[in-house]
Amino acid sequence: MLRPAENERAHYAAGNRMRYQKDKKQGIFYDNRWFKDWSVNFAFSLLYPIFKWNEENVYKNTKDYLWNK
C-alpha cells in the first residue's frame, strides 16, 4: 500500500504524490487536518440541529436495541 508494485494496473491521474516524500512512506498516518478547518466546523455548527434530530429519530431503533440487549 505504501509502495505500489511496479506491475500494478492502477492509473494515477496526478502521479504518485508520495513518491518524493520519504518520511511519509514510512507508515500510514491519519490525516487530521480537517479537524482544524474552519469551514468544516462552521458547517457542523449550522447543521448540528439536523444531526441531533437524525440521531434521535433515525437511529432510535438501533440505540434502543443496543442498550436494551
PyMOL Python script that loads the backbone (N, CA, C, O; Angstrom):
from pymol import cmd

cmd.read_pdbstr("""\
ATOM      1  N   MET A   1       0.818  -1.188   0.000  1.00  0.00           N
ATOM      2  CA  MET A   1       0.000   0.000   0.000  1.00  0.00           C
ATOM      3  C   MET A   1       0.864   1.255   0.000  1.00  0.00           C
ATOM      4  O   MET A   1       0.525   2.244  -0.649  1.00  0.00           O
ATOM      5  N   LEU A   2       1.969   1.217   0.720  1.00  0.00           N
ATOM      6  CA  LEU A   2       2.844   2.381   0.755  1.00  0.00           C
ATOM      7  C   LEU A   2       3.740   2.464  -0.478  1.00  0.00           C
ATOM      8  O   LEU A   2       4.163   3.548  -0.882  1.00  0.00           O
ATOM      9  N   ARG A   3       4.018   1.324  -1.059  1.00  0.00           N
ATOM     10  CA  ARG A   3       4.858   1.283  -2.253  1.00  0.00           C
ATOM     11  C   ARG A   3       4.128   0.476  -3.323  1.00  0.00           C
ATOM     12  O   ARG A   3       4.186  -0.754  -3.305  1.00  0.00           O
ATOM     13  N   PRO A   4       3.444   1.138  -4.252  1.00  0.00           N
ATOM     14  CA  PRO A   4       2.716   0.395  -5.284  1.00  0.00           C
ATOM     15  C   PRO A   4       3.665  -0.483  -6.099  1.00  0.00           C
ATOM     16  O   PRO A   4       4.797  -0.096  -6.387  1.00  0.00           O
ATOM     17  N   ALA A   5       3.194  -1.643  -6.457  1.00  0.00           N
ATOM     18  CA  ALA A   5       4.009  -2.579  -7.234  1.00  0.00           C
ATOM     19  C   ALA A   5       4.302  -2.003  -8.608  1.00  0.00           C
ATOM     20  O   ALA A   5       3.506  -1.238  -9.153  1.00  0.00           O
ATOM     21  N   GLU A   6       5.431  -2.368  -9.157  1.00  0.00           N
ATOM     22  CA  GLU A   6       5.835  -1.871 -10.470  1.00  0.00           C
ATOM     23  C   GLU A   6       4.856  -2.306 -11.556  1.00  0.00           C
ATOM     24  O   GLU A   6       4.573  -1.541 -12.478  1.00  0.00           O
ATOM     25  N   ASN A   7       4.348  -3.511 -11.456  1.00  0.00           N
ATOM     26  CA  ASN A   7       3.461  -4.027 -12.498  1.00  0.00           C
ATOM     27  C   ASN A   7       1.976  -3.845 -12.154  1.00  0.00           C
ATOM     28  O   ASN A   7       1.120  -4.515 -12.730  1.00  0.00           O
ATOM     29  N   GLU A   8       1.678  -2.956 -11.234  1.00  0.00           N
ATOM     30  CA  GLU A   8       0.294  -2.707 -10.847  1.00  0.00           C
ATOM     31  C   GLU A   8      -0.455  -2.089 -12.012  1.00  0.00           C
ATOM     32  O   GLU A   8       0.108  -1.300 -12.770  1.00  0.00           O
ATOM     33  N   ARG A   9      -1.732  -2.449 -12.156  1.00  0.00           N
ATOM     34  CA  ARG A   9      -2.506  -1.977 -13.291  1.00  0.00           C
ATOM     35  C   ARG A   9      -3.346  -0.753 -12.962  1.00  0.00           C
ATOM     36  O   ARG A   9      -4.242  -0.406 -13.731  1.00  0.00           O
ATOM     37  N   ALA A  10      -3.083  -0.092 -11.845  1.00  0.00           N
ATOM     38  CA  ALA A  10      -3.825   1.104 -11.459  1.00  0.00           C
ATOM     39  C   ALA A  10      -3.312   2.305 -12.232  1.00  0.00           C
ATOM     40  O   ALA A  10      -2.177   2.310 -12.708  1.00  0.00           O
ATOM     41  N   HIS A  11      -4.148   3.316 -12.353  1.00  0.00           N
ATOM     42  CA  HIS A  11      -3.767   4.538 -13.048  1.00  0.00           C
ATOM     43  C   HIS A  11      -3.831   5.703 -12.061  1.00  0.00           C
ATOM     44  O   HIS A  11      -4.872   5.958 -11.455  1.00  0.00           O
ATOM     45  N   TYR A  12      -2.738   6.386 -11.912  1.00  0.00           N
ATOM     46  CA  TYR A  12      -2.684   7.553 -11.034  1.00  0.00           C
ATOM     47  C   TYR A  12      -2.776   8.796 -11.905  1.00  0.00           C
ATOM     48  O   TYR A  12      -1.827   9.125 -12.616  1.00  0.00           O
ATOM     49  N   ALA A  13      -3.901   9.484 -11.857  1.00  0.00           N
ATOM     50  CA  ALA A  13      -4.127  10.637 -12.732  1.00  0.00           C
ATOM     51  C   ALA A  13      -3.122  11.753 -12.472  1.00  0.00           C
ATOM     52  O   ALA A  13      -2.665  12.407 -13.409  1.00  0.00           O
ATOM     53  N   ALA A  14      -2.779  11.972 -11.216  1.00  0.00           N
ATOM     54  CA  ALA A  14      -1.847  13.053 -10.887  1.00  0.00           C
ATOM     55  C   ALA A  14      -0.471  12.507 -10.528  1.00  0.00           C
ATOM     56  O   ALA A  14       0.379  13.254 -10.042  1.00  0.00           O
ATOM     57  N   GLY A  15      -0.241  11.254 -10.751  1.00  0.00           N
ATOM     58  CA  GLY A  15       1.029  10.655 -10.364  1.00  0.00           C
ATOM     59  C   GLY A  15       0.998  10.216  -8.911  1.00  0.00           C
ATOM     60  O   GLY A  15       0.022  10.465  -8.204  1.00  0.00           O
ATOM     61  N   ASN A  16       2.040   9.579  -8.475  1.00  0.00           N
ATOM     62  CA  ASN A  16       2.135   9.121  -7.096  1.00  0.00           C
ATOM     63  C   ASN A  16       2.720  10.264  -6.259  1.00  0.00           C
ATOM     64  O   ASN A  16       3.924  10.516  -6.300  1.00  0.00           O
ATOM     65  N   ARG A  17       1.867  10.948  -5.504  1.00  0.00           N
ATOM     66  CA  ARG A  17       2.314  12.108  -4.721  1.00  0.00           C
ATOM     67  C   ARG A  17       3.294  11.735  -3.623  1.00  0.00           C
ATOM     68  O   ARG A  17       4.064  12.585  -3.176  1.00  0.00           O
ATOM     69  N   MET A  18       3.286  10.500  -3.183  1.00  0.00           N
ATOM     70  CA  MET A  18       4.163  10.068  -2.101  1.00  0.00           C
ATOM     71  C   MET A  18       5.566   9.720  -2.605  1.00  0.00           C
ATOM     72  O   MET A  18       6.470   9.487  -1.803  1.00  0.00           O
ATOM     73  N   ARG A  19       5.747   9.683  -3.890  1.00  0.00           N
ATOM     74  CA  ARG A  19       6.989   9.215  -4.483  1.00  0.00           C
ATOM     75  C   ARG A  19       8.216   9.940  -3.951  1.00  0.00           C
ATOM     76  O   ARG A  19       9.249   9.312  -3.717  1.00  0.00           O
ATOM     77  N   TYR A  20       8.122  11.238  -3.759  1.00  0.00           N
ATOM     78  CA  TYR A  20       9.279  12.029  -3.330  1.00  0.00           C
ATOM     79  C   TYR A  20       9.256  12.388  -1.854  1.00  0.00           C
ATOM     80  O   TYR A  20      10.071  13.198  -1.411  1.00  0.00           O
ATOM     81  N   GLN A  21       8.356  11.815  -1.088  1.00  0.00           N
ATOM     82  CA  GLN A  21       8.235  12.131   0.332  1.00  0.00           C
ATOM     83  C   GLN A  21       8.642  10.908   1.153  1.00  0.00           C
ATOM     84  O   GLN A  21       7.796  10.144   1.616  1.00  0.00           O
ATOM     85  N   LYS A  22       9.928  10.745   1.319  1.00  0.00           N
ATOM     86  CA  LYS A  22      10.458   9.556   2.001  1.00  0.00           C
ATOM     87  C   LYS A  22       9.915   9.416   3.418  1.00  0.00           C
ATOM     88  O   LYS A  22       9.630   8.303   3.860  1.00  0.00           O
ATOM     89  N   ASP A  23       9.766  10.541   4.145  1.00  0.00           N
ATOM     90  CA  ASP A  23       9.303  10.460   5.532  1.00  0.00           C
ATOM     91  C   ASP A  23       7.866   9.945   5.621  1.00  0.00           C
ATOM     92  O   ASP A  23       7.515   9.285   6.600  1.00  0.00           O
ATOM     93  N   LYS A  24       7.038  10.228   4.633  1.00  0.00           N
ATOM     94  CA  LYS A  24       5.649   9.790   4.667  1.00  0.00           C
ATOM     95  C   LYS A  24       5.482   8.365   4.175  1.00  0.00           C
ATOM     96  O   LYS A  24       4.422   7.770   4.371  1.00  0.00           O
ATOM     97  N   LYS A  25       6.492   7.807   3.548  1.00  0.00           N
ATOM     98  CA  LYS A  25       6.408   6.433   3.086  1.00  0.00           C
ATOM     99  C   LYS A  25       6.781   5.447   4.186  1.00  0.00           C
ATOM    100  O   LYS A  25       6.805   4.241   3.941  1.00  0.00           O
ATOM    101  N   GLN A  26       7.068   5.925   5.378  1.00  0.00           N
ATOM    102  CA  GLN A  26       7.482   5.059   6.475  1.00  0.00           C
ATOM    103  C   GLN A  26       6.306   4.370   7.149  1.00  0.00           C
ATOM    104  O   GLN A  26       6.495   3.357   7.822  1.00  0.00           O
ATOM    105  N   GLY A  27       5.108   4.891   6.984  1.00  0.00           N
ATOM    106  CA  GLY A  27       3.953   4.289   7.634  1.00  0.00           C
ATOM    107  C   GLY A  27       2.664   4.924   7.148  1.00  0.00           C
ATOM    108  O   GLY A  27       2.674   5.805   6.289  1.00  0.00           O
ATOM    109  N   ILE A  28       1.559   4.467   7.707  1.00  0.00           N
ATOM    110  CA  ILE A  28       0.251   5.015   7.379  1.00  0.00           C
ATOM    111  C   ILE A  28      -0.165   5.905   8.540  1.00  0.00           C
ATOM    112  O   ILE A  28      -0.167   5.474   9.693  1.00  0.00           O
ATOM    113  N   PHE A  29      -0.514   7.140   8.232  1.00  0.00           N
ATOM    114  CA  PHE A  29      -0.843   8.114   9.260  1.00  0.00           C
ATOM    115  C   PHE A  29      -2.226   8.692   9.011  1.00  0.00           C
ATOM    116  O   PHE A  29      -2.634   8.874   7.864  1.00  0.00           O
ATOM    117  N   TYR A  30      -2.938   8.976  10.077  1.00  0.00           N
ATOM    118  CA  TYR A  30      -4.257   9.579   9.990  1.00  0.00           C
ATOM    119  C   TYR A  30      -4.107  11.060   9.675  1.00  0.00           C
ATOM    120  O   TYR A  30      -3.322  11.756  10.320  1.00  0.00           O
ATOM    121  N   ASP A  31      -4.846  11.541   8.698  1.00  0.00           N
ATOM    122  CA  ASP A  31      -4.803  12.948   8.317  1.00  0.00           C
ATOM    123  C   ASP A  31      -5.884  13.696   9.089  1.00  0.00           C
ATOM    124  O   ASP A  31      -7.066  13.608   8.755  1.00  0.00           O
ATOM    125  N   ASN A  32      -5.481  14.423  10.112  1.00  0.00           N
ATOM    126  CA  ASN A  32      -6.453  15.119  10.952  1.00  0.00           C
ATOM    127  C   ASN A  32      -6.526  16.615  10.657  1.00  0.00           C
ATOM    128  O   ASN A  32      -7.004  17.386  11.489  1.00  0.00           O
ATOM    129  N   ARG A  33      -6.064  17.026   9.497  1.00  0.00           N
ATOM    130  CA  ARG A  33      -6.124  18.453   9.160  1.00  0.00           C
ATOM    131  C   ARG A  33      -7.551  18.970   9.099  1.00  0.00           C
ATOM    132  O   ARG A  33      -7.785  20.153   9.346  1.00  0.00           O
ATOM    133  N   TRP A  34      -8.509  18.114   8.777  1.00  0.00           N
ATOM    134  CA  TRP A  34      -9.882  18.567   8.648  1.00  0.00           C
ATOM    135  C   TRP A  34     -10.477  18.982   9.990  1.00  0.00           C
ATOM    136  O   TRP A  34     -11.463  19.717  10.016  1.00  0.00           O
ATOM    137  N   PHE A  35      -9.900  18.528  11.109  1.00  0.00           N
ATOM    138  CA  PHE A  35     -10.376  18.958  12.423  1.00  0.00           C
ATOM    139  C   PHE A  35     -10.199  20.464  12.614  1.00  0.00           C
ATOM    140  O   PHE A  35     -11.011  21.114  13.271  1.00  0.00           O
ATOM    141  N   LYS A  36      -9.146  21.001  12.043  1.00  0.00           N
ATOM    142  CA  LYS A  36      -8.827  22.413  12.235  1.00  0.00           C
ATOM    143  C   LYS A  36      -9.385  23.313  11.137  1.00  0.00           C
ATOM    144  O   LYS A  36      -9.238  24.533  11.204  1.00  0.00           O
ATOM    145  N   ASP A  37     -10.017  22.730  10.139  1.00  0.00           N
ATOM    146  CA  ASP A  37     -10.550  23.504   9.023  1.00  0.00           C
ATOM    147  C   ASP A  37     -11.791  24.261   9.478  1.00  0.00           C
ATOM    148  O   ASP A  37     -12.767  23.648   9.912  1.00  0.00           O
ATOM    149  N   TRP A  38     -11.763  25.573   9.385  1.00  0.00           N
ATOM    150  CA  TRP A  38     -12.872  26.395   9.890  1.00  0.00           C
ATOM    151  C   TRP A  38     -14.154  26.109   9.133  1.00  0.00           C
ATOM    152  O   TRP A  38     -15.232  26.180   9.723  1.00  0.00           O
ATOM    153  N   SER A  39     -14.078  25.786   7.846  1.00  0.00           N
ATOM    154  CA  SER A  39     -15.300  25.563   7.079  1.00  0.00           C
ATOM    155  C   SER A  39     -16.034  24.304   7.548  1.00  0.00           C
ATOM    156  O   SER A  39     -17.265  24.265   7.540  1.00  0.00           O
ATOM    157  N   VAL A  40     -15.290  23.284   7.951  1.00  0.00           N
ATOM    158  CA  VAL A  40     -15.921  22.061   8.463  1.00  0.00           C
ATOM    159  C   VAL A  40     -16.612  22.362   9.786  1.00  0.00           C
ATOM    160  O   VAL A  40     -17.752  21.947   9.999  1.00  0.00           O
ATOM    161  N   ASN A  41     -15.938  23.074  10.668  1.00  0.00           N
ATOM    162  CA  ASN A  41     -16.529  23.416  11.965  1.00  0.00           C
ATOM    163  C   ASN A  41     -17.728  24.331  11.813  1.00  0.00           C
ATOM    164  O   ASN A  41     -18.721  24.185  12.525  1.00  0.00           O
ATOM    165  N   PHE A  42     -17.638  25.280  10.881  1.00  0.00           N
ATOM    166  CA  PHE A  42     -18.749  26.199  10.650  1.00  0.00           C
ATOM    167  C   PHE A  42     -19.959  25.436  10.105  1.00  0.00           C
ATOM    168  O   PHE A  42     -21.084  25.649  10.557  1.00  0.00           O
ATOM    169  N   ALA A  43     -19.729  24.556   9.141  1.00  0.00           N
ATOM    170  CA  ALA A  43     -20.826  23.779   8.568  1.00  0.00           C
ATOM    171  C   ALA A  43     -21.464  22.892   9.633  1.00  0.00           C
ATOM    172  O   ALA A  43     -22.687  22.765   9.688  1.00  0.00           O
ATOM    173  N   PHE A  44     -20.634  22.278  10.481  1.00  0.00           N
ATOM    174  CA  PHE A  44     -21.178  21.424  11.542  1.00  0.00           C
ATOM    175  C   PHE A  44     -22.046  22.239  12.495  1.00  0.00           C
ATOM    176  O   PHE A  44     -23.107  21.782  12.921  1.00  0.00           O
ATOM    177  N   SER A  45     -21.587  23.460  12.832  1.00  0.00           N
ATOM    178  CA  SER A  45     -22.374  24.273  13.762  1.00  0.00           C
ATOM    179  C   SER A  45     -23.727  24.646  13.159  1.00  0.00           C
ATOM    180  O   SER A  45     -24.720  24.741  13.880  1.00  0.00           O
ATOM    181  N   LEU A  46     -23.773  24.858  11.849  1.00  0.00           N
ATOM    182  CA  LEU A  46     -25.054  25.177  11.206  1.00  0.00           C
ATOM    183  C   LEU A  46     -25.956  23.952  11.091  1.00  0.00           C
ATOM    184  O   LEU A  46     -27.179  24.057  11.193  1.00  0.00           O
ATOM    185  N   LEU A  47     -25.350  22.808  10.882  1.00  0.00           N
ATOM    186  CA  LEU A  47     -26.119  21.587  10.660  1.00  0.00           C
ATOM    187  C   LEU A  47     -26.351  20.775  11.932  1.00  0.00           C
ATOM    188  O   LEU A  47     -26.980  19.718  11.879  1.00  0.00           O
ATOM    189  N   TYR A  48     -25.861  21.244  13.060  1.00  0.00           N
ATOM    190  CA  TYR A  48     -25.981  20.486  14.307  1.00  0.00           C
ATOM    191  C   TYR A  48     -27.429  20.102  14.639  1.00  0.00           C
ATOM    192  O   TYR A  48     -27.667  18.961  15.035  1.00  0.00           O
ATOM    193  N   PRO A  49     -28.404  21.008  14.495  1.00  0.00           N
ATOM    194  CA  PRO A  49     -29.787  20.599  14.800  1.00  0.00           C
ATOM    195  C   PRO A  49     -30.260  19.435  13.927  1.00  0.00           C
ATOM    196  O   PRO A  49     -31.017  18.584  14.393  1.00  0.00           O
ATOM    197  N   ILE A  50     -29.827  19.391  12.688  1.00  0.00           N
ATOM    198  CA  ILE A  50     -30.217  18.292  11.803  1.00  0.00           C
ATOM    199  C   ILE A  50     -29.543  16.999  12.250  1.00  0.00           C
ATOM    200  O   ILE A  50     -30.177  15.945  12.276  1.00  0.00           O
ATOM    201  N   PHE A  51     -28.261  17.075  12.601  1.00  0.00           N
ATOM    202  CA  PHE A  51     -27.554  15.891  13.087  1.00  0.00           C
ATOM    203  C   PHE A  51     -28.208  15.354  14.354  1.00  0.00           C
ATOM    204  O   PHE A  51     -28.378  14.145  14.511  1.00  0.00           O
ATOM    205  N   LYS A  52     -28.572  16.260  15.252  1.00  0.00           N
ATOM    206  CA  LYS A  52     -29.191  15.863  16.514  1.00  0.00           C
ATOM    207  C   LYS A  52     -30.548  15.191  16.263  1.00  0.00           C
ATOM    208  O   LYS A  52     -30.841  14.142  16.837  1.00  0.00           O
ATOM    209  N   TRP A  53     -31.370  15.801  15.404  1.00  0.00           N
ATOM    210  CA  TRP A  53     -32.664  15.220  15.068  1.00  0.00           C
ATOM    211  C   TRP A  53     -32.471  13.845  14.440  1.00  0.00           C
ATOM    212  O   TRP A  53     -33.185  12.898  14.769  1.00  0.00           O
ATOM    213  N   ASN A  54     -31.508  13.743  13.543  1.00  0.00           N
ATOM    214  CA  ASN A  54     -31.226  12.478  12.861  1.00  0.00           C
ATOM    215  C   ASN A  54     -30.837  11.400  13.872  1.00  0.00           C
ATOM    216  O   ASN A  54     -31.303  10.265  13.782  1.00  0.00           O
ATOM    217  N   GLU A  55     -29.993  11.752  14.820  1.00  0.00           N
ATOM    218  CA  GLU A  55     -29.566  10.795  15.831  1.00  0.00           C
ATOM    219  C   GLU A  55     -30.741  10.342  16.694  1.00  0.00           C
ATOM    220  O   GLU A  55     -30.861   9.159  17.014  1.00  0.00           O
ATOM    221  N   GLU A  56     -31.603  11.279  17.069  1.00  0.00           N
ATOM    222  CA  GLU A  56     -32.718  10.958  17.960  1.00  0.00           C
ATOM    223  C   GLU A  56     -33.831  10.186  17.261  1.00  0.00           C
ATOM    224  O   GLU A  56     -34.488   9.353  17.887  1.00  0.00           O
ATOM    225  N   ASN A  57     -34.051  10.447  15.990  1.00  0.00           N
ATOM    226  CA  ASN A  57     -35.197   9.852  15.303  1.00  0.00           C
ATOM    227  C   ASN A  57     -34.845   8.717  14.355  1.00  0.00           C
ATOM    228  O   ASN A  57     -35.538   7.699  14.331  1.00  0.00           O
ATOM    229  N   VAL A  58     -33.820   8.866  13.600  1.00  0.00           N
ATOM    230  CA  VAL A  58     -33.488   7.851  12.608  1.00  0.00           C
ATOM    231  C   VAL A  58     -32.811   6.652  13.247  1.00  0.00           C
ATOM    232  O   VAL A  58     -33.118   5.510  12.905  1.00  0.00           O
ATOM    233  N   TYR A  59     -31.889   6.902  14.174  1.00  0.00           N
ATOM    234  CA  TYR A  59     -31.141   5.815  14.786  1.00  0.00           C
ATOM    235  C   TYR A  59     -31.726   5.356  16.116  1.00  0.00           C
ATOM    236  O   TYR A  59     -31.063   4.641  16.868  1.00  0.00           O
ATOM    237  N   LYS A  60     -32.943   5.752  16.412  1.00  0.00           N
ATOM    238  CA  LYS A  60     -33.575   5.412  17.679  1.00  0.00           C
ATOM    239  C   LYS A  60     -33.678   3.904  17.875  1.00  0.00           C
ATOM    240  O   LYS A  60     -33.375   3.402  18.957  1.00  0.00           O
ATOM    241  N   ASN A  61     -34.099   3.182  16.851  1.00  0.00           N
ATOM    242  CA  ASN A  61     -34.249   1.723  16.970  1.00  0.00           C
ATOM    243  C   ASN A  61     -32.916   1.052  17.256  1.00  0.00           C
ATOM    244  O   ASN A  61     -32.848   0.127  18.065  1.00  0.00           O
ATOM    245  N   THR A  62     -31.882   1.498  16.617  1.00  0.00           N
ATOM    246  CA  THR A  62     -30.558   0.920  16.838  1.00  0.00           C
ATOM    247  C   THR A  62     -30.092   1.184  18.257  1.00  0.00           C
ATOM    248  O   THR A  62     -29.586   0.283  18.925  1.00  0.00           O
ATOM    249  N   LYS A  63     -30.258   2.401  18.718  1.00  0.00           N
ATOM    250  CA  LYS A  63     -29.843   2.757  20.068  1.00  0.00           C
ATOM    251  C   LYS A  63     -30.631   1.965  21.100  1.00  0.00           C
ATOM    252  O   LYS A  63     -30.056   1.454  22.062  1.00  0.00           O
ATOM    253  N   ASP A  64     -31.953   1.857  20.908  1.00  0.00           N
ATOM    254  CA  ASP A  64     -32.786   1.088  21.837  1.00  0.00           C
ATOM    255  C   ASP A  64     -32.367  -0.376  21.861  1.00  0.00           C
ATOM    256  O   ASP A  64     -32.320  -0.997  22.923  1.00  0.00           O
ATOM    257  N   TYR A  65     -32.064  -0.922  20.690  1.00  0.00           N
ATOM    258  CA  TYR A  65     -31.662  -2.327  20.614  1.00  0.00           C
ATOM    259  C   TYR A  65     -30.347  -2.568  21.341  1.00  0.00           C
ATOM    260  O   TYR A  65     -30.215  -3.553  22.067  1.00  0.00           O
ATOM    261  N   LEU A  66     -29.379  -1.690  21.158  1.00  0.00           N
ATOM    262  CA  LEU A  66     -28.071  -1.881  21.772  1.00  0.00           C
ATOM    263  C   LEU A  66     -28.120  -1.727  23.286  1.00  0.00           C
ATOM    264  O   LEU A  66     -27.438  -2.460  24.002  1.00  0.00           O
ATOM    265  N   TRP A  67     -28.915  -0.785  23.783  1.00  0.00           N
ATOM    266  CA  TRP A  67     -28.950  -0.533  25.225  1.00  0.00           C
ATOM    267  C   TRP A  67     -29.840  -1.502  25.967  1.00  0.00           C
ATOM    268  O   TRP A  67     -29.647  -1.720  27.163  1.00  0.00           O
ATOM    269  N   ASN A  68     -30.817  -2.092  25.287  1.00  0.00           N
ATOM    270  CA  ASN A  68     -31.763  -3.000  25.950  1.00  0.00           C
ATOM    271  C   ASN A  68     -31.428  -4.462  25.701  1.00  0.00           C
ATOM    272  O   ASN A  68     -32.287  -5.324  25.885  1.00  0.00           O
ATOM    273  N   LYS A  69     -30.264  -4.748  25.307  1.00  0.00           N
ATOM    274  CA  LYS A  69     -29.864  -6.114  24.991  1.00  0.00           C
ATOM    275  C   LYS A  69     -29.631  -6.926  26.238  1.00  0.00           C
ATOM    276  O   LYS A  69     -29.286  -8.105  26.152  1.00  0.00           O
TER     277      LYS A  69
END
""", "prot")
cmd.dss("prot")
cmd.show_as("cartoon", "prot")
cmd.util.cbc("prot")
cmd.orient("prot")
